[in-house]
Amino acid sequence: MLFASLAAQASPLSAQQIKDLQSLVSQLNPIQQAWVSGYLAAAAQLSGQVAAPVQQSSESAVLTILYGSQTGNAKAVANKIKAAAEQQGIAVKLTDIGSYKTTQLVKEKYLLIVTSTYGEGEPPESAVAFHKFLFSKKAPKLDGLQFAVLGLGDTSYEFFCKTAIDFDEQLAALGGKRLHARADLDVDYAAQAASWTETAVQAFAPELKQASGSAQVIAWPGATAIAGHDSAYTKETPYLAELSVNQKITGRDSTKDVRHIEISLADSGITYQPGDALGVYFLNDDKAVDAILTATGLAGTTEVQLAGQTYSLKTALTEHLELTQSYPSFVEKYAEATANSELLELVKDKAALRQYLDNRQTLDVILQNPAPLTAQQLVDAFRKQQPRLYSIASSQAEVGDEVHLTLGVVRYDAFGSTHLGGASGFLAERLEEGAQLKVFVEHNDNFRLPDHETPVIMIGPGTGIAPFRAFLQERDQAGATGQNWLFFGNPHFTQDFLYQVELQDYLKRGVLSKLDVAFSRDQAQKVYVQDKLRLKAEEIWTWLQQGAYLYICGDGNKMAKDVHQALLDIAQQQAGLNAEEAEQYFDDLRQAKRYQKDVY
């Protein structure tokens, strides 16, 4: 017996501790023993006492769960699936798809993928390399694989859940067996995700239990372990923080309204790292809520049911429902509830519907199509308000129990009135300094600084400068020796040079090694950050050859793509690579975590 020999050997445990441990283990089933062993291995890793991992007895007895997450939602769902599977006695390996070794795929027997879709049908940044591999000539035959895919998306986008569809169809095309049908879930996904999790785990359980027997999984290289920066405050349980500072940092004549926001986290115990995001819940504008009540002829005091809770209609509209971001499902449900023939006809044409919603907020649909309906019908047409995520613009090493944001206010005129974004309008215009708001930290391990000696190149036009302000604060406080090069762009030098004084101070003190700026409207020919990159092609290539890390933050629809193309051009020009080789070079950088993006 293991403990008999253990007692006879030189052991760090006392005789009584061995006896106690033997008593505990005798009460545990094999799955419980595996959990305890894994817990101790993870705890040892966190304390720096890393033991050699105990290997599983059968690779085929493990469910591998991969998640591709842009905003943290897919990661959270994957963690819940892991917990549900373990409750059924299934051994699980949970891994960020960005850290997954694609060479392992051919060895997998049971695979479950949870992924979001970014922008117009693109994989989230962490899943780009896996997506490319799966559709490349290197992708292996997967005849021995059984899999399931869960997609998280937003029906307001044309290519809804396309990444999940791509993964699901390609795994099958490579020979994998679909063990459970894919589900494509909209923004308000919680209930459907829970239901899918239950049925998916039930589908995998018989296969895995039969294959595993008493197999134990203890420690997994690259697998998700105990998080050292977990907080009691999450998306489901946010912290009630205080707005300390709301300062406009663009000029009076600027075409942009950008605010520097400071929020107090005093006594919360919340910690974050440069690269993380802050989730912000907001209250809808009272004027918008009153306008909806008037258009529908409903009383704000009417009670409604929402996610199993009872609220007054006004409270539901103010605190819980999405009144600003528009989405096709609302038009369809509102049209059906009000029997609006024009809207019902519009819903049939997806392209026309998206064009209709292009500059309309959800409340515009109601105000332009006023009609009577019940309070519950109105509530059921909306989807639940989702918190907005903002890249954190501060380092706790410098600001302590605060968190800073660089907030671009969404403001535009349409249909005879000024429209404001939900969260940006709340933070910039409606929330007074000293008032409270609900927040949480969304950790982003795919956007992290390297060690203190490694050089970094940061490309962040507009509010994309936010995480790089945090990077510079962090490196300043740490006395990092690695060089820092920032590319920043905006329309006008005099109106839009965000954090100008701070950046010039960093430059003067040598914290910022190089600063290149592109103010696009200050000359006849527009100049953007990608143009500045091309002008510094030779030096950028030298930095990359010396091991520099490359970061992009900001608009993902155009800027990030234009910057990426400029980088491809630089690789071809400086190293004589062809187009395919240049793409592979940056794919390799991405795999090595040396090319990271935080785009929106």
Secondary structure, 3 states (H helix, E strand, C coil): CHHHHHHHCCCCCCHHHHHHHHHHHHCCCHHHHHHHHHHHHHHHHHCCCCCCCCCCCCHHHEEEEEEECCCCHHHHHHHHHHHHHHHCCCEEEEEEHHHCCHHHHHHCCEEEEEEECECCCECCHHHHHHHHHHCCCCCCCCCCCEEEEEEECCCCCCCCCHHHHHHHHHHHHCCCEECCCCEEECCCCHHHHHHHHHHHHHHHHHHHHHHHCCCCCCCCCCCCCCCCCCCCCCCCCCEEEEEEEEEECCCCCCCCCEEEEEEECCCCCCCCCCCCEEEECCCCCHHHHHHHHHHHCCCCCCEEEECCEEEEHHHHHHHHECCCCCCHHHHHHHHHHHCCHHHHHHHCCHHHHHHHHCCCCHHHHHHHCCCCCCHHHHHHHCCECCCEEEEECCCHHHHCCEEEEEEECCEEEECCEEEECHHHHHHHHHCCCCCEEEEEEECCCCCCCCCCCCCEEEECCHHHHHHHHHHHHHHHHHCCCCCEEEEEEECCHHHHCCCHHHHHHHHHHCCCCEEEEEECCCCCCCCCHHHHHHHCHHHHHHHHHCCCEEEEEECCCCHHHHHHHHHHHHHHHHHCCCHHHHHHHHHHHHHCCCEEEEEC
